Amino acid sequence: MQQANVSQQPGTSSLPDLGNTATAFAHKSNNELWQAYWLFRIIGTPWLTNLGSSLTKLALGLHLPVKGIVKATVFRQFCGGENIEESLRTARKLAKRGVGTILDYSVEGEGDQAAMDGTAAEILRTIAAAKGNPDIPFSVFKPSGLIRHDVMEKVSAGAALSTEEAAAWQQARSRVERICQAAFDAGVPLLIDAEESWTQPAVDALVTEMMERFNKERALIYGTAQMYRHDRLAFLRRELEQARAKGYHVGMKLVRGAYMEKERERAAEKGYQDPIGVNKAAVDADYDASLRFCMDNLDRMAVLNGTHNETSSLLLARLMQQAGVAKNDPRIHFGQLLGMSDHISFNMAAAGYNVVKYVPYGPVRKVLPYLIRRAEENTSARGQTGRELSLIIAERKRRAAGK
Ligand SMILES: Cc1cc2nc3c(=O)[nH]c(=O)nc-3n(C[C@H](O)[C@H](O)[C@H](O)COP(=O)(O)OP(=O)(O)OC[C@H]3O[C@@H](n4cnc5c(N)ncnc54)[C@H](O)[C@@H]3O)c2cc1C
């Protein structure tokens, strides 16, 4: 078996082998693998990514016929389709390999009330599509798709709202309530993403309120803890304490966090303490501690381990093993993004763990900001691209050797 260079800790032989590229890429034909190889080669080259992003934005702005190229390349790697219907086909394909789909409507930055009502209606459609469909075990939304950014920021800061802002906040709250109620009625667990720290207090308060209302029997509403923030372990402890006192369950998606540069820049510019941990090692330590915390409190918590980090994925598997918790325990999920870290998703799923992927979707033109961020993230996080590439190369060699 061709093995990619993926770290495995000593004494963990019964844990999933994340270096098994045959399982990781069984869903890809030779041609698809070749395309993925070139895509990661290109986005691993910063100047090409920057040039490609600018040219694509320009071309789409000028209504040049580039949609087909985008759709056949970067869109195909990272998105499930242009609408729910198309994405259901992607979901079926993933489900055949034991991986669940989370339909992630990835249209960004449409801040007016009508657009936010449209987004809420779309999220409700994703919940309807997930209802009774084992291929789609969760639904999700991004707060900024439903709540005006300036209003979230003011509520988070405890600032007074104007009459117009208070009305916008009420509208946003009712969108969130409607979505949580629909998820509850459909029996579909719902993830609520986390964004910038300066809008997060408003979101956290809303999530806590929804958990108290809908998580009496089990964790149905999940908040998100960005463990790159040095205050998040204390946050987790507070959330759990409150849930125990009031008799409900905490659902938590753990992630490291996607906005580090922006957070550090704003803190420096405005002169407040940087909310992000001092370095990667400190963030990793908090991440590990948060996994242990959730496992120690599984009687009241459910966790989604949202990471592309092999060590974090294997650590949770090891903690489950040590605690004698079944691999498919409904309170524990592993999550990755479509088109990334397939070696984690498919090897964990093949070993019997609950695995889900965010499957972003939307019209090509509208998901472009998401795609550009994916490309840029893979460019800046050279480690990630290197990992993806080395795995793809290993699998191509394995297939060529006919092993
Ligand atoms: C299913 C899923 C859902 C997600 N949902 C969200 C969400 O709701 N909100 C959100 O913000 N992100 C979300 N993310 C993205 C996530 O936060 C990370 O950006 C991404 O997964 C990379 O982190 P990692 O754990 O995979 O891997 P790693 O490669 O181990 O870690 C990279 C991360 O470590 C941190 N880091 C890197 N260098 C430093 C440093 N010098 N100092 C401090 N920290 C550092 C950063 O957070 C960086 O993104 C989600 C990811 C997944 C897979």
The ligand as a Tripos MOL2 file, in Angstrom:
@<TRIPOS>MOLECULE
LIG
   53    58     1     0     0
SMALL
NO_CHARGES

@<TRIPOS>ATOM
      1 C1        -16.3590   21.6080    9.2620 C.3       1 LIG1
      2 C2        -15.6670   22.9360    9.4650 C.ar      1 LIG1
      3 C3        -16.3980   24.0260    9.9280 C.ar      1 LIG1
      4 C4        -15.7640   25.2630   10.1290 C.ar      1 LIG1
      5 N1        -16.4830   26.3120   10.6520 N.ar      1 LIG1
      6 C5        -15.8420   27.4610   10.9740 C.ar      1 LIG1
      7 C6        -16.5180   28.5230   11.6370 C.ar      1 LIG1
      8 O1        -17.7280   28.4620   11.9140 O.2       1 LIG1
      9 N2        -15.8050   29.6450   11.9430 N.ar      1 LIG1
     10 C7        -14.4600   29.7530   11.6760 C.ar      1 LIG1
     11 O2        -13.8440   30.7730   12.0260 O.2       1 LIG1
     12 N3        -13.8070   28.7740   11.0260 N.ar      1 LIG1
     13 C8        -14.4580   27.6300   10.6760 C.ar      1 LIG1
     14 N4        -13.7680   26.6280   10.0470 N.ar      1 LIG1
     15 C9        -12.3660   26.8490    9.5810 C.3       1 LIG1
     16 C10       -11.3800   26.5560   10.6960 C.3       1 LIG1
     17 O3        -11.5210   27.5430   11.7040 O.3       1 LIG1
     18 C11        -9.9040   26.6210   10.2700 C.3       1 LIG1
     19 O4         -9.6360   27.7900    9.5960 O.3       1 LIG1
     20 C12        -9.4110   25.5460    9.3810 C.3       1 LIG1
     21 O5        -10.0880   24.3500    9.5840 O.3       1 LIG1
     22 C13        -7.9050   25.3540    9.6290 C.3       1 LIG1
     23 O6         -7.6320   24.8360   10.9370 O.3       1 LIG1
     24 P1         -7.3400   23.3070   11.2050 P.3       1 LIG1
     25 O7         -7.7790   22.9220   12.5780 O.co2     1 LIG1
     26 O8         -7.9790   22.5330   10.1430 O.co2     1 LIG1
     27 O9         -5.8190   23.0700   10.9920 O.3       1 LIG1
     28 P2         -4.3740   23.6060   11.3250 P.3       1 LIG1
     29 O10        -3.7320   23.6310    9.9980 O.co2     1 LIG1
     30 O11        -3.7710   22.7790   12.3900 O.co2     1 LIG1
     31 O12        -4.4830   25.0570   11.8940 O.3       1 LIG1
     32 C14        -4.5060   26.2250   11.1760 C.3       1 LIG1
     33 C15        -5.1830   27.2130   12.0770 C.3       1 LIG1
     34 O13        -4.4190   27.4080   13.2710 O.3       1 LIG1
     35 C16        -4.4960   28.7490   13.7000 C.3       1 LIG1
     36 N5         -3.1460   29.3450   13.6370 N.ar      1 LIG1
     37 C17        -2.2370   29.2210   12.6330 C.ar      1 LIG1
     38 N6         -1.1170   29.9150   12.9140 N.ar      1 LIG1
     39 C18        -1.3130   30.4930   14.1190 C.ar      1 LIG1
     40 C19        -0.5170   31.3590   14.9390 C.ar      1 LIG1
     41 N7          0.6910   31.7570   14.5670 N.pl3     1 LIG1
     42 N8         -1.0500   31.7780   16.0850 N.ar      1 LIG1
     43 C20        -2.2920   31.3920   16.4850 C.ar      1 LIG1
     44 N9         -3.0790   30.5680   15.7500 N.ar      1 LIG1
     45 C21        -2.6070   30.1330   14.5790 C.ar      1 LIG1
     46 C22        -5.4580   29.4250   12.7400 C.3       1 LIG1
     47 O14        -6.7420   29.3340   13.2960 O.3       1 LIG1
     48 C23        -5.3420   28.5960   11.4750 C.3       1 LIG1
     49 O15        -6.5140   28.6550   10.6780 O.3       1 LIG1
     50 C24       -14.3850   25.3990    9.8240 C.ar      1 LIG1
     51 C25       -13.6690   24.2990    9.3540 C.ar      1 LIG1
     52 C26       -14.2720   23.0740    9.1810 C.ar      1 LIG1
     53 C27       -13.4580   21.9440    8.6830 C.3       1 LIG1
@<TRIPOS>BOND
     1     1     2 1
     2     2     3 ar
     3     2    52 ar
     4     3     4 ar
     5     4     5 ar
     6     4    50 ar
     7     5     6 ar
     8     6     7 ar
     9     6    13 1
    10     7     8 2
    11     7     9 ar
    12     9    10 ar
    13    10    11 2
    14    10    12 ar
    15    12    13 ar
    16    13    14 ar
    17    14    15 1
    18    14    50 ar
    19    15    16 1
    20    16    17 1
    21    16    18 1
    22    18    19 1
    23    18    20 1
    24    20    21 1
    25    20    22 1
    26    22    23 1
    27    23    24 1
    28    24    25 2
    29    24    26 1
    30    24    27 1
    31    27    28 1
    32    28    29 2
    33    28    30 1
    34    28    31 1
    35    31    32 1
    36    32    33 1
    37    33    34 1
    38    33    48 1
    39    34    35 1
    40    35    36 1
    41    35    46 1
    42    36    37 ar
    43    36    45 ar
    44    37    38 ar
    45    38    39 ar
    46    39    40 ar
    47    39    45 ar
    48    40    41 1
    49    40    42 ar
    50    42    43 ar
    51    43    44 ar
    52    44    45 ar
    53    46    47 1
    54    46    48 1
    55    48    49 1
    56    50    51 ar
    57    51    52 ar
    58    52    53 1
@<TRIPOS>SUBSTRUCTURE
     1 LIG1         1 GROUP 0 **** ****
